Amino acid sequence: MNLHKNARPTPAIRRELRASPLPMAELARRYHLRKATVRSGDDGRNDADRSHRPHRLQTPLAPA
């Protein structure tokens, strides 16, 4: 899978980060992530990606 450089870690990578006994600095170096990204994957939430759709519409709709 080719991911662009700003892509979030995949669910499989997040599971590996959570299960790994290695220090955060080593995991960040191995997966080319920032330490903060590795740390945020350890919060215990599920591995599924959340929706990126807006919660509210930014344009007014005409009554139809």
N, CA, C and O atoms as a GROMACS GRO file, in nm:
protein
  256
    1MET      N    1   0.084  -0.116   0.000
    1MET     CA    2   0.000   0.000   0.000
    1MET      C    3   0.090   0.124   0.000
    1MET      O    4   0.177   0.137   0.086
    2ASN      N    5   0.070   0.212  -0.094
    2ASN     CA    6   0.148   0.335  -0.100
    2ASN      C    7   0.069   0.446  -0.032
    2ASN      O    8  -0.041   0.481  -0.076
    3LEU      N    9   0.125   0.501   0.073
    3LEU     CA   10   0.060   0.610   0.146
    3LEU      C   11   0.140   0.738   0.124
    3LEU      O   12   0.263   0.734   0.117
    4HIS      N   13   0.071   0.849   0.114
    4HIS     CA   14   0.144   0.975   0.103
    4HIS      C   15   0.208   1.008   0.237
    4HIS      O   16   0.174   0.948   0.339
    5LYS      N   17   0.301   1.103   0.238
    5LYS     CA   18   0.382   1.125   0.358
    5LYS      C   19   0.302   1.180   0.476
    5LYS      O   20   0.348   1.170   0.589
    6ASN      N   21   0.184   1.237   0.453
    6ASN     CA   22   0.102   1.288   0.562
    6ASN      C   23  -0.011   1.194   0.600
    6ASN      O   24  -0.100   1.232   0.677
    7ALA      N   25  -0.010   1.072   0.549
    7ALA     CA   26  -0.117   0.976   0.578
    7ALA      C   27  -0.110   0.931   0.723
    7ALA      O   28  -0.002   0.921   0.782
    8ARG      N   29  -0.226   0.905   0.778
    8ARG     CA   30  -0.231   0.851   0.914
    8ARG      C   31  -0.188   0.706   0.912
    8ARG      O   32  -0.197   0.640   0.808
    9PRO      N   33  -0.143   0.655   1.026
    9PRO     CA   34  -0.108   0.514   1.031
    9PRO      C   35  -0.231   0.427   1.005
    9PRO      O   36  -0.341   0.462   1.046
   10THR      N   37  -0.211   0.317   0.938
   10THR     CA   38  -0.321   0.226   0.909
   10THR      C   39  -0.363   0.156   1.038
   10THR      O   40  -0.287   0.154   1.135
   11PRO      N   41  -0.484   0.097   1.040
   11PRO     CA   42  -0.526   0.024   1.161
   11PRO      C   43  -0.427  -0.087   1.199
   11PRO      O   44  -0.406  -0.111   1.318
   12ALA      N   45  -0.368  -0.155   1.101
   12ALA     CA   46  -0.271  -0.260   1.133
   12ALA      C   47  -0.147  -0.203   1.201
   12ALA      O   48  -0.096  -0.261   1.297
   13ILE      N   49  -0.099  -0.089   1.153
   13ILE     CA   50   0.018  -0.027   1.216
   13ILE      C   51  -0.017   0.020   1.356
   13ILE      O   52   0.066   0.008   1.447
   14ARG      N   53  -0.137   0.074   1.376
   14ARG     CA   54  -0.177   0.118   1.510
   14ARG      C   55  -0.182   0.001   1.607
   14ARG      O   56  -0.143   0.015   1.723
   15ARG      N   57  -0.230  -0.116   1.561
   15ARG     CA   58  -0.231  -0.235   1.647
   15ARG      C   59  -0.088  -0.277   1.682
   15ARG      O   60  -0.060  -0.313   1.796
   16GLU      N   61   0.002  -0.272   1.584
   16GLU     CA   62   0.142  -0.308   1.610
   16GLU      C   63   0.206  -0.211   1.709
   16GLU      O   64   0.281  -0.253   1.797
   17LEU      N   65   0.177  -0.083   1.694
   17LEU     CA   66   0.234   0.016   1.786
   17LEU      C   67   0.187  -0.009   1.928
   17LEU      O   68   0.265   0.000   2.023
   18ARG      N   69   0.060  -0.042   1.943
   18ARG     CA   70   0.004  -0.064   2.076
   18ARG      C   71   0.060  -0.191   2.139
   18ARG      O   72   0.081  -0.194   2.261
   19ALA      N   73   0.086  -0.295   2.059
   19ALA     CA   74   0.130  -0.423   2.113
   19ALA      C   75   0.281  -0.432   2.131
   19ALA      O   76   0.330  -0.523   2.198
   20SER      N   77   0.356  -0.341   2.072
   20SER     CA   78   0.501  -0.352   2.073
   20SER      C   79   0.560  -0.314   2.209
   20SER      O   80   0.515  -0.218   2.272
   21PRO      N   81   0.661  -0.388   2.255
   21PRO     CA   82   0.729  -0.353   2.380
   21PRO      C   83   0.840  -0.250   2.362
   21PRO      O   84   0.900  -0.206   2.459
   22LEU      N   85   0.867  -0.211   2.237
   22LEU     CA   86   0.976  -0.116   2.210
   22LEU      C   87   0.942   0.024   2.260
   22LEU      O   88   0.824   0.059   2.271
   23PRO      N   89   1.043   0.106   2.288
   23PRO     CA   90   1.019   0.244   2.331
   23PRO      C   91   0.959   0.328   2.217
   23PRO      O   92   0.975   0.295   2.099
   24MET      N   93   0.890   0.434   2.254
   24MET     CA   94   0.824   0.522   2.156
   24MET      C   95   0.921   0.577   2.053
   24MET      O   96   0.888   0.585   1.935
   25ALA      N   97   1.040   0.614   2.096
   25ALA     CA   98   1.138   0.672   2.003
   25ALA      C   99   1.177   0.571   1.895
   25ALA      O  100   1.190   0.607   1.778
   26GLU      N  101   1.194   0.444   1.934
   26GLU     CA  102   1.229   0.340   1.838
   26GLU      C  103   1.114   0.314   1.741
   26GLU      O  104   1.136   0.298   1.621
   27LEU      N  105   0.991   0.310   1.792
   27LEU     CA  106   0.875   0.288   1.706
   27LEU      C  107   0.857   0.403   1.608
   27LEU      O  108   0.826   0.381   1.491
   28ALA      N  109   0.877   0.525   1.655
   28ALA     CA  110   0.864   0.641   1.568
   28ALA      C  111   0.968   0.635   1.457
   28ALA      O  112   0.937   0.666   1.341
   29ARG      N  113   1.088   0.598   1.489
   29ARG     CA  114   1.194   0.587   1.389
   29ARG      C  115   1.164   0.473   1.291
   29ARG      O  116   1.184   0.489   1.170
   30ARG      N  117   1.118   0.361   1.341
   30ARG     CA  118   1.092   0.245   1.256
   30ARG      C  119   0.978   0.270   1.157
   30ARG      O  120   0.986   0.228   1.042
   31TYR      N  121   0.873   0.338   1.201
   31TYR     CA  122   0.756   0.361   1.116
   31TYR      C  123   0.755   0.500   1.052
   31TYR      O  124   0.658   0.537   0.986
   32HIS      N  125   0.860   0.576   1.072
   32HIS     CA  126   0.870   0.712   1.016
   32HIS      C  127   0.754   0.800   1.062
   32HIS      O  128   0.688   0.867   0.982
   33LEU      N  129   0.729   0.798   1.194
   33LEU     CA  130   0.623   0.876   1.255
   33LEU      C  131   0.684   0.970   1.359
   33LEU      O  132   0.798   0.952   1.402
   34ARG      N  133   0.605   1.068   1.398
   34ARG     CA  134   0.648   1.153   1.509
   34ARG      C  135   0.619   1.081   1.640
   34ARG      O  136   0.531   0.994   1.645
   35LYS      N  137   0.691   1.116   1.745
   35LYS     CA  138   0.667   1.053   1.875
   35LYS      C  139   0.525   1.081   1.924
   35LYS      O  140   0.463   0.995   1.986
   36ALA      N  141   0.474   1.200   1.894
   36ALA     CA  142   0.338   1.234   1.936
   36ALA      C  143   0.236   1.144   1.867
   36ALA      O  144   0.134   1.110   1.927
   37THR      N  145   0.262   1.106   1.743
   37THR     CA  146   0.171   1.017   1.672
   37THR      C  147   0.173   0.879   1.735
   37THR      O  148   0.068   0.816   1.751
   38VAL      N  149   0.290   0.831   1.771
   38VAL     CA  150   0.300   0.701   1.837
   38VAL      C  151   0.231   0.707   1.972
   38VAL      O  152   0.160   0.613   2.009
   39ARG      N  153   0.249   0.813   2.045
   39ARG     CA  154   0.188   0.829   2.177
   39ARG      C  155   0.036   0.834   2.166
   39ARG      O  156  -0.033   0.777   2.250
   40SER      N  157  -0.017   0.900   2.064
   40SER     CA  158  -0.162   0.912   2.050
   40SER      C  159  -0.226   0.778   2.014
   40SER      O  160  -0.345   0.759   2.039
   41GLY      N  161  -0.150   0.686   1.957
   41GLY     CA  162  -0.204   0.555   1.926
   41GLY      C  163  -0.216   0.466   2.047
   41GLY      O  164  -0.272   0.357   2.038
   42ASP      N  165  -0.166   0.510   2.159
   42ASP     CA  166  -0.166   0.429   2.280
   42ASP      C  167  -0.279   0.468   2.375
   42ASP      O  168  -0.274   0.435   2.493
   43ASP      N  169  -0.380   0.537   2.324
   43ASP     CA  170  -0.487   0.584   2.412
   43ASP      C  171  -0.597   0.481   2.433
   43ASP      O  172  -0.693   0.508   2.506
   44GLY      N  173  -0.586   0.363   2.371
   44GLY     CA  174  -0.681   0.256   2.396
   44GLY      C  175  -0.807   0.261   2.312
   44GLY      O  176  -0.893   0.174   2.328
   45ARG      N  177  -0.821   0.358   2.225
   45ARG     CA  178  -0.940   0.360   2.139
   45ARG      C  179  -0.931   0.249   2.036
   45ARG      O  180  -0.827   0.184   2.022
   46ASN      N  181  -1.040   0.226   1.965
   46ASN     CA  182  -1.038   0.120   1.865
   46ASN      C  183  -0.952   0.160   1.746
   46ASN      O  184  -0.910   0.275   1.734
   47ASP      N  185  -0.927   0.064   1.658
   47ASP     CA  186  -0.838   0.087   1.546
   47ASP      C  187  -0.906   0.146   1.424
   47ASP      O  188  -0.840   0.182   1.327
   48ALA      N  189  -1.037   0.155   1.426
   48ALA     CA  190  -1.110   0.204   1.309
   48ALA      C  191  -1.087   0.354   1.288
   48ALA      O  192  -1.080   0.430   1.384
   49ASP      N  193  -1.076   0.392   1.164
   49ASP     CA  194  -1.063   0.534   1.133
   49ASP      C  195  -1.198   0.602   1.151
   49ASP      O  196  -1.303   0.545   1.120
   50ARG      N  197  -1.194   0.723   1.199
   50ARG     CA  198  -1.317   0.800   1.212
   50ARG      C  199  -1.347   0.871   1.082
   50ARG      O  200  -1.259   0.888   0.997
   51SER      N  201  -1.469   0.911   1.066
   51SER     CA  202  -1.511   0.980   0.945
   51SER      C  203  -1.442   1.115   0.935
   51SER      O  204  -1.420   1.183   1.035
   52HIS      N  205  -1.410   1.153   0.812
   52HIS     CA  206  -1.349   1.284   0.788
   52HIS      C  207  -1.450   1.380   0.728
   52HIS      O  208  -1.414   1.491   0.688
   53ARG      N  209  -1.575   1.339   0.722
   53ARG     CA  210  -1.678   1.426   0.667
   53ARG      C  211  -1.711   1.536   0.768
   53ARG      O  212  -1.702   1.514   0.888
   54PRO      N  213  -1.750   1.652   0.720
   54PRO     CA  214  -1.785   1.760   0.813
   54PRO      C  215  -1.911   1.726   0.891
   54PRO      O  216  -2.000   1.657   0.841
   55HIS      N  217  -1.917   1.774   1.013
   55HIS     CA  218  -2.034   1.750   1.097
   55HIS      C  219  -2.149   1.845   1.063
   55HIS      O  220  -2.266   1.815   1.086
   56ARG      N  221  -2.114   1.959   1.009
   56ARG     CA  222  -2.215   2.059   0.971
   56ARG      C  223  -2.187   2.106   0.830
   56ARG      O  224  -2.072   2.110   0.787
   57LEU      N  225  -2.293   2.142   0.757
   57LEU     CA  226  -2.275   2.199   0.626
   57LEU      C  227  -2.228   2.343   0.638
   57LEU      O  228  -2.275   2.416   0.726
   58GLN      N  229  -2.137   2.385   0.554
   58GLN     CA  230  -2.084   2.521   0.559
   58GLN      C  231  -2.158   2.615   0.463
   58GLN      O  232  -2.129   2.734   0.461
   59THR      N  233  -2.252   2.563   0.386
   59THR     CA  234  -2.326   2.646   0.291
   59THR      C  235  -2.474   2.641   0.325
   59THR      O  236  -2.527   2.535   0.359
   60PRO      N  237  -2.540   2.753   0.315
   60PRO     CA  238  -2.685   2.752   0.342
   60PRO      C  239  -2.758   2.685   0.226
   60PRO      O  240  -2.719   2.700   0.110
   61LEU      N  241  -2.862   2.613   0.257
   61LEU     CA  242  -2.943   2.548   0.156
   61LEU      C  243  -3.072   2.625   0.134
   61LEU      O  244  -3.135   2.672   0.229
   62ALA      N  245  -3.111   2.638   0.010
   62ALA     CA  246  -3.237   2.705  -0.021
   62ALA      C  247  -3.352   2.609   0.012
   62ALA      O  248  -3.341   2.488  -0.012
   63PRO      N  249  -3.461   2.661   0.066
   63PRO     CA  250  -3.573   2.572   0.096
   63PRO      C  251  -3.628   2.513  -0.035
   63PRO      O  252  -3.656   2.586  -0.130
   64ALA      N  253  -3.641   2.384  -0.038
   64ALA     CA  254  -3.689   2.320  -0.161
   64ALA      C  255  -3.818   2.247  -0.136
   64ALA      O  256  -3.874   2.187  -0.228
   0.00000   0.00000   0.00000
